[in-house]
Amino acid sequence: MYDVNSRHAEDFINHEEILETLAYADENKDNVGLIDALIEKAKLRKGLSHREASVLLACDIAEKNEEIFKLAEQIKKDFYGNRIVMFAPLYLSNYCVNGCTYCPYHAKNKHIARKQLTQEEIRREVIALQDMGHKRLALEAGEDPVHNTMEYYLKCIDTIYSIKHKNGAIRRANINIAATTVDNYRLLKEAGIGTYILFQETYHKESYLQLHPTGPKHDYDYHTEAMDRAMEGGIDDVGLGVLFGLDKYRYEFAGLLMHAEHLEAAFGVGPHTISVPRLKRADDIDPDQFDNGIDDDIFAKLVACIRISVPYTGMIISTRENQKTRERVLHLGISQISGGSRTSVGGYYEPEPEDAKSEQFDISDTRSLDEVVRWLMEMDYIPSFCTACYREGRTGDRFMSLCKSGQIQNCCHPNALMTLKEYLMDYAAPETKAIGDRLIEKEVLNVPNEKARKIVMENLRLIEEDNRRDFRF
Ligand code: SAM
């Protein structure tokens, strides 16, 4: 039975509740009165329930969809301004014992090169990432209890945080690894990870069991309840996501919001981020073999509907998407994007040899970080390398309450400008720097009060003239 507070997957992601939600959405997708009322409710910026949001997702009245897009754009502006947080993935290992039918790391794939970074290789990769300008990483790995132990991850995190090359430093390492125990989550928290990310892949249990036929990931309940265990282990920033293309997107959307509602109800804090990956071509994976691919229009609608349903939750888009698609959805709700990414185990320090490829999937946006930064600034976005919230202990409900009161803006805007300035000084191409300096000059005037504005201006001067780094609020 559906119960948002229950700790059992089948209760908080209840199949019957999702089916009823989809039927309710179908019945009401042309109900202009209800749709207007829901749009009005979303304007209060307190979010929508999975049932309400599902009606808006199902609605195909062009003029109402226009209103939904406009509102998403406005909410994005109100909560995140024109800042976009930058990050890069770092694949630690592609050893995997699971049988996921959509992922080339599946255990039966005998021709993909299997690799696990040594601590020395991690050093080289991290220095290469720091030399690009990255400060925030998402660590990635397959699931293999023999090769990819918790001890290995803890060592990697320690190595990553210890490397200081020139003015570089990784200031926040998020981690996307297989579901694990409360004790292990506690160890990850103690090691100083930022967000624990785990994609549900699909909320549809029957499909899930078919898509994950073998290995520990086959256990739907253990996977679905992972965020509860992570929170119990003290990790208060968790990142949700589904892999769009595996099952029907409307089912996934309802499941995703139910999961967010559950975390909020059970722990008093919803997800820190939601990722919106779409299935991609990869070594031995053909996305055309899967029936539920979604086109760019539906993808944009999904992003907009997530944005208005969970206004306080950051949204992440990776280089799975090309420049054009990213451009289309950025203003609809995305708050974090990756740049200059490699999905191979190693590959930042030097390209992988042709005969030993370990990539997880094909990247669509192959531009360098500097090109992505410049492109964002040309569209008047502020690329932000800020990690201050995490380092100042503003995580979980502390972060959410600052978000909900609107106060977070007072930190985010100045921090984005100062960390962008660091990037421009240390890593940008001359043309990128010129564009960035003009943008900062304009944006510093938008720092909310005069006292803060003066401090920011002074800090910007110190970054430029005294080569001082790491200012933050
Ligand atoms: N091993 C971890 C787990 O069990 O959840 C996940 C790490 S994996 C490196 C990160 C994510 O990549 C997966 O959760 C999946 O959603 C995504 N992924 C796998 N195959 C993909 C493909 N062919 N196209 C796009 N994304 C894919």
Boltz pocket constraint, residues with backbone or C-beta under 6 A from the ligand:
constraints:
  - pocket:
      binder: B
      contacts: [[A, 102], [A, 103], [A, 104], [A, 140], [A, 141], [A, 142], [A, 143], [A, 176], [A, 177], [A, 178], [A, 179], [A, 198], [A, 199], [A, 201], [A, 217], [A, 242], [A, 243], [A, 277], [A, 278], [A, 279], [A, 280], [A, 281], [A, 282], [A, 285], [A, 320], [A, 360], [A, 361]]
      max_distance: 6.0
